[in-house]
């Protein structure tokens, strides 16, 4: 299955500081958007712009407003990219075409954003007997 992964700062009217970084995954005429939890500055002036659109990551030697270095920022982008690649490998083996909602939920689980709810342990016969 062919797919493409792209990160981009969300453009908002007249806001260039601390904008959210979005993930867009395009596959089989479907598109899934995902908020990465990362933020950076974008600006028309190159010296104030932190995002490198050509390389699809934060510029080297940048520090975001929340104090994240470019190395940690770009490592998180790589982690998300690897998680998406792993999910598409699983989908390809299972021959499943995920819906955007399913892909988003699976990505959240893979990244540990959602805890998997376990059923509470039921009391066994012997525990009740004692």
Buried (B, 14 or more C-beta within 10 A) or exposed (E): EEBEBEBBBEEEEEEBEEBEBBBEBEBEEEEBEBEBEBBBBBEEEEEEBBBBEEEBBBBEEBEBEEEBEBEBBBEBBEEBBEBBEEBBEEBEEEEEEBEBEBBBBBBBBBBEEEEEEEEEEEEEEEEEEE
